[in-house]
Amino acid sequence: MYTIQFTPLAKEDLMKIKVYLEEEFDVKIASEKIKQLLISIKRFEAFPLIGRPLMNVIDIPTDYMYFVVDKNYVFYRLEQETVKIIRIIDTRQIYIDILFGE
């Protein structure tokens, strides 16, 4: 069984999603959406290869994998027995720029 670890940027991404949902909808909906996102991420503990290698869709060498949850990409990397969540990025954003710079 793998463990889940969030990078500081991934934690910040979660907070931004929460704040956005609270402002656009309400606290209850935001809380439920974050809860569902975290439940989906928790599945990586048992199924760390559920995502796809990012190198399959971009021309940048990387060991990142990704998984789509609702309207968010969850980017992660496997490190020994840990699934390290790198970033959680809205699918409407240009994730390559966010992950690798311009």
N, C-alpha and C positions, 0 to 999 in steps of 0.2 A: 504494500500500500504506500502510495506517495503522500507527501505532505504538500500543502499549498503555502506559498510565501508571496506576498505582495511587495513590489518595489515601492519606494516612496512616491514615485510618479503615478503608479497604478492606484495607490490610495488617494492621491490628489484627484485623479480622474473620477474615482467613485464619488468623492465629495462634490465635484463639479456637476456630475450627473444628478445627484441627489438635490442639490440647490436648484438646478434648472427645473427639475420635475416639480419641486415645491412651488417655484414661482409660476410655472405654466399651468399646473393643476392644483394639487394640494398636498399636505403633509402625508395623508393616508396613502394616496396613490404613489407618491415618491417612495415611501417606506416599503410598500408592496413590490414595486418595480426593483428596488435595490435588493430586497430579499430574494426575489426570483433570479436576479442576476447572480447573486452569491450562491444560490442552490445549484445553478447551472455550472458555475466554476468549481464547486465542490465535487462535481462528478469526475473532475480530473484526478482526484485521489485514487479512484478505482480504474479509470480509463484515461491515462495520460496521453495516449496516442489518438484520442478522439478527434483532435484537430488535424489540420493539413499543414504541410511545410510551406512557409511563405515563399521559399525559393521556387515553388511551382507556378507562382503567378507574377513574380517580379524578377528583374535581371540583376539583383543585388545579392551577393553571397551573404547568407545569414543562417543562423541555426534557429531562428524564431519559427514558431508554429502559430496558427491562428484558428479561431473558432468564432462563429457568429452567434450572438445571443441577442434576440430582438433586433434592435437597430444599432448594435455595438459590436465592433471587432474586439475580441479578447486575444491579445498577443502574449505568448508565453514561450518559455524555454525550459527544457528538461535539464536539470543539473543533479546528477546522481539519483537520489530518491526524492527529489523535490521538483515540483512544478512551480517555477518562478513566473508570476504574472508580471509582465513587463509594462504593458499599457492597456487601457480600455478606451477605445476611440470610436466615436460616432461614425457610422458608415457613410454619412454625408460629408465627412471631412477627408482631406487628402492625407491618408495615413502614411504614405511614403515620406512626405515632407516632415511630418511629426516624428516619425521613428528615426529617420536618417538625415534630416536637414534638407535643405534645398539643393 
